[in-house]
Amino acid sequence: MDETEFWALIDSTREDAEGDPEEQADLLIERLTRLDPDAVTFFARHFESRYNRANQWDLWAAAWILLDGVSDDAFDAFRCWLIGQGREVFEHAAHDADSLADVLEGFDEELDGDAEDLGYAADEAYEQLTGIIMPDLGLPEPPEDPTGVSLNLEDDAALAERLPKLWDRFRG
């Protein structure tokens, strides 16, 4: 499975789930179990690579703005949700978190921003296919701390300064 196929699977499941992250995870498991275990492993590598790439201070600040505060675990779920939004949204956000103000059509705190189950979809599919847990993906260990310049997430002024478009659209 190459990168294009990975994103096509993310996009088709999001569209078919009409944006519901839990339904998207269920559809993803269903579709991954139609593939061979190697393809599922490649999917997992693509997902994990993007999940690690999204571990950025600016994206944590974006999650904080959108969700009115997030814990470490909630930020993990936000990163899964961000991947689930597809290549365009993910790439814009990974390059410039403030661009989420431009690429998100809307944001519902009750539905959006939390897609923890997407992070487990490949593991679940692999286990269903093989009866064993997925082997190590062979990816480098991610850094413990987010990349980029840290900031006090509880400082509204710092958040507004770091991500002005996102702040103005969703909190201003």
N, C-alpha and C positions, 0 to 999 in steps of 0.2 A: 504494500500500500504506500503510494507516494503522497506528497503533501497535497496535491490537487484532490486526490481521492479522499483524503482525511477531511478536508474542508467541505467537499461535496456531501459527505456523510453527516457532518455537523449541520450544514445548511438544510439538507432535506429533512432531518429529524426535527429541527427547530420549526421549520415551516409546517410540517405535518402535525406537530404538537401545538401549533398556534401560539408559540411562545411560552408554553407552560413547561418549566424546567423539569418537573417530576415526570411528566409525560414524555419529554424529550429523552430523558435518561432511559425510560422503559423502551422507547422505540429504538434507541441506540443499542441497547442490549439485544433486542430482537434481531436487528439487522447485522450486528456483529456476529451473532451465533450462526448466521448463514455463510460466514466466511471460514477459512481454515485458521487454525491457531496461530500460524506465523503472521497472517494478515492482522489478526487481533493484536498481536505483540507489536507490530509496526504501528498500528493505530495508537496503542498505549504510549509508545515512545514519542510520537508526535504530540500527543496530549500532554504528557509529562514535561516535555521540552518547553512547550508554551506556558504551562503552569509555572514552571521555574522562571521563565523569562518575565512573567507578569509580577514577580515578587519585587516590586519597586515601591519606593516611598511615595512617588507621585500617584501611583494607582491605589495605594492604601489611602492616601488623602482623598482621591476621587470616591472611593467606596465610603469613606467617612462622610463626605458631603452628601452623597446620594442616599445613604442609609441612616443619616443622622447619628453617626458613631458606629464603629465596628471593633469587635475583639479580634484576637489572632485567628481564632477558628472561623469567625464570620468573614474575615479577609480571605481565608483559604477558599471558602464557599463562593465568595465574590469572584475570585480568579477563575474558578470552574465556570461560573455563570458568564464571565467575559469571553471565555473560549467558546461557549455555547452560542454566543451572539454572532459567530461567523468571522470569517477572515477579515473583511473590511473593518468591522468595528474593532476587532482584536488588534489588528496591525496599527490602526490609527491610535488606539489607546496606548499600546506598547511603545509607540514612538513619541506620543504627546498626550498625556492623560487628559489635558484640558480639552482636547478635540472631542472627547465624549459629549461635550455640550453640543457639538455640531452633528455627530453621527447617531446619537440616540434619538429615536422618534419620540419616545416617551419613557417614563420610568415610574413604575408602581412599586412602592416600598413593600407592599404585601406580596407581590408576585415576583418581582425582579430582584436581582442582586444576590440570590442564594440558589446555587445549583450544585450543592455538595454531591448529590447522587451521580452527576455527570462524571465526577472524578473516579467513581468506582465502576462505571459501566464496562470498561474493557476487562477489568479484573473479574467481574461477574460473568461476562460472556466467555472468557477463557476458561473459567472453572466449569461452566456448563458444558463447554465443548470437550474438555479433557478430563474432568474430574479431579484436577490438581490446581494448586494456586499458580499464578503466573510467575515465571522465573524472573530473576533480576533483569532489569531492562538494559543494564550496562551503560547507563548515563552517568556523567560526572555528578558528584555530590553537589547539591545546590548550596549556595552560601546561606548561613544561618540567618543573617539579617537582610532586609530588603536592600536593593541596590539604589544608588542615587543619594541625594542630599537629604538627610533626615530632617524632620520637623516635628514640632509639638502638635499632634493631631487635635488636641483640645483647645488650641488657640485659633479662634475664628478668624482673626485678622491675618494670621499666617496662612491659613487655608485659602482665604479670599485673595491674598497676594500671590500665592503659588499657582492657583487654578482659577483665575478671575472669571472666565466664561462659564465654567461649571458652577462656580459659586453664585454668579448672577442669575443663571437660569434655574437652578434648583434650590437655592437657599436665600438668595438676595431679595 
